[in-house]
Amino acid sequence: LLDRAELNLDESKLPAAQADARQALALAQAAQGGVPYSNHTGLAWLMVGRVLAKQGETEAAHDAFQAAITHLSNTVDDDHPMLVRARELAQR
């Protein structure tokens, strides 16, 4: 789903990208169970944020990037490329 969301985002098919990203997020959250953080959830939040940013929803995108940072900073190394990317995007 995240790969398809990426493709749709690249092709500016924003409604489809949003639907794929939200579905990926829902699945990641469901798979998370009682664990507070998941790298899959973090990656999904990152994609949601990127779609929202492209749609011009800057405040919602920032919130999504912050959620991605929270999940990723608790599940991957500090220099992981996706965590670095989420931090960069959150500062825009």
C-alpha positions in Angstrom: 0.0 0.0 0.0 2.8 2.4 0.8 4.5 1.7 -2.6 1.2 2.3 -4.3 0.6 5.5 -2.3 4.1 6.6 -3.4 3.3 6.0 -7.0 0.0 7.8 -6.8 1.7 10.7 -5.0 4.4 10.9 -7.7 1.6 11.0 -10.3 -0.4 13.6 -8.4 -3.3 11.2 -7.9 -3.8 12.7 -4.4 -7.2 11.1 -3.5 -5.8 7.6 -4.3 -2.5 8.4 -2.5 -4.5 9.5 0.5 -6.7 6.4 0.5 -3.7 4.1 0.2 -1.7 5.9 2.9 -4.7 5.9 5.3 -5.4 2.2 4.7 -1.7 1.4 5.3 -1.9 3.4 8.6 -5.0 1.6 9.7 -3.4 -1.8 9.0 -0.2 -0.9 10.8 -2.1 0.4 13.8 -4.2 -2.8 13.9 -1.1 -5.0 13.7 0.6 -3.0 16.5 -1.7 -4.5 19.1 -0.8 -3.2 22.5 2.8 -2.2 21.6 3.1 1.6 21.9 5.3 2.2 18.8 5.8 0.6 15.5 8.2 1.4 12.6 5.4 0.3 10.2 3.0 2.8 11.8 5.8 5.5 11.6 6.3 4.9 7.9 2.6 5.1 7.3 2.3 8.4 9.2 5.2 9.7 7.1 3.3 8.9 3.9 0.1 10.4 5.2 2.1 13.6 6.0 3.6 13.7 2.6 0.2 13.4 0.9 -1.3 16.0 3.2 1.6 18.4 2.5 1.1 18.0 -1.2 -2.6 18.8 -0.7 -1.6 22.0 1.1 -2.8 20.9 4.5 0.4 22.0 6.3 -0.8 21.8 9.9 -2.2 18.3 9.5 0.9 17.3 7.6 3.1 18.6 10.5 1.0 16.6 13.0 1.5 13.4 10.8 5.2 14.0 10.6 5.4 14.4 14.4 3.6 11.1 14.8 6.0 9.5 12.3 8.9 10.9 14.3 7.5 9.5 17.6 7.1 6.0 16.2 10.3 5.9 14.2 12.5 7.4 17.0 11.3 4.6 19.3 11.9 1.8 16.8 14.8 2.6 14.4 18.3 3.9 14.7 18.6 7.7 15.1 20.3 8.0 11.6 17.7 5.8 9.8 16.9 7.5 6.5 13.1 7.6 7.0 13.5 9.1 10.5 15.9 11.7 9.1 13.4 12.5 6.3 10.5 12.8 8.8 12.5 15.3 10.9 13.4 17.3 7.8 9.8 17.4 6.6 8.5 18.4 10.1 10.7 21.5 10.0 9.2 22.9 6.8 
